[in-house]
Amino acid sequence: FAGDSIYLDIIQNKLIPEIQNFKPELIIISAGFDAHEDDPLGQMKVSSDCYGQMTEMILKVADEVCDGRLLSMLEGGYNYKALADSVYKHINVLVNGPE
């Protein structure tokens, strides 16, 4: 079990520096939501709010390194309420930008 803080730490301290170093022309998100705390399969204890925070982090680095070019593709998630909440948080950030 990981939880929000571990996911956010890895994105901030591992993934984002790699993206900044690589400087891709486009970032593609495989947006899977089965790590949600209420999902019966993932058991990684990630909250819906954390999905929004992770999206903000990736959107900010996309703005920095590739003029905001970002593609998000919906993947898994097996608890429908958790999936709906998480997808809402994810899409809200994509549409309205980071806070």
N, C-alpha and C positions, 0 to 999 in steps of 0.2 A: 504494500500500500504506500502510495506516494503523497498525495494531497497537493493542495494549491501551492504552498510555499516551495516545495521541491520543483514542481513544474515551472513556476515563475523564475526561480533561481537558475535553472538550467537554460531557459530561454534567454534570460538577461546575460548570464556569464559564459555560456558556451555557444548557443546558436547565433545570437546577434553578432558577436565578434567574428564568427566564421562567415556570416553573410556580409558583413562590412569588409572583410578581407577579400572575399571572392568577387564581390560587386556584380551580382547577376543582372541581366537585362530584364528579368521578370521573376517574380516569386510566385510559386504555386503552392497553395495550401491544400493538403488532403485533410479536409475538415471532418475528422471522425469524433464522435461524441460518446463512445463507449467507455471512456475513462471516467465518466460522470459518477459521482458518489452513489447515485441511485440506480445505476445500470447493473443488470444482473451478470454481465460478462466481464467487464474490465476490472472492476474492483480497485481502481486507482484513486478513488476518493477526491476527484476534481469537482468543484462546484460550478454551477451555471455562471456565476459572476467571474470566476477564473477564466472561463472560455472567452468572455468579453475582454478581460485584461490581456490575455494572450494575443487576441486579435489586435488590440491596440498596439501592443509591442511590435508585432510583425508589420502592421500598417505603417508605423512610424519609421521603421528601418527601410521599408519599401519606398517611402517618400524620400529618404536620405540617399539610397543607393541606386534606385532604378526609376526615378520620377513617378513613384506611386503605382507602377505596373504590378498588379497583383491579381491572381486568379484563385478563387476558392471553389473547391469541388466537394459537395456533400458526400460523406462516407457513412460509417455505421453509427449506431446508437439504438439500444434495444428496450429502453424504457421510454414510452412515448411522451410522457409529461416532461421528463428530464431532457429528452431530445428537443422537444418544442421550446422549452425555456432556454436551453443552450444555443440552439440555432437562432432564436430571437436575439440573444445577447451578441452573437457573432455578426449577424446581418445588420443589427443596429449600428455597430461600430463601422462596418463597411460602408453603410449608407450615410451616416452622420459624421463620421470621422472620430478620432480620439478626443477624449475630454480634455 
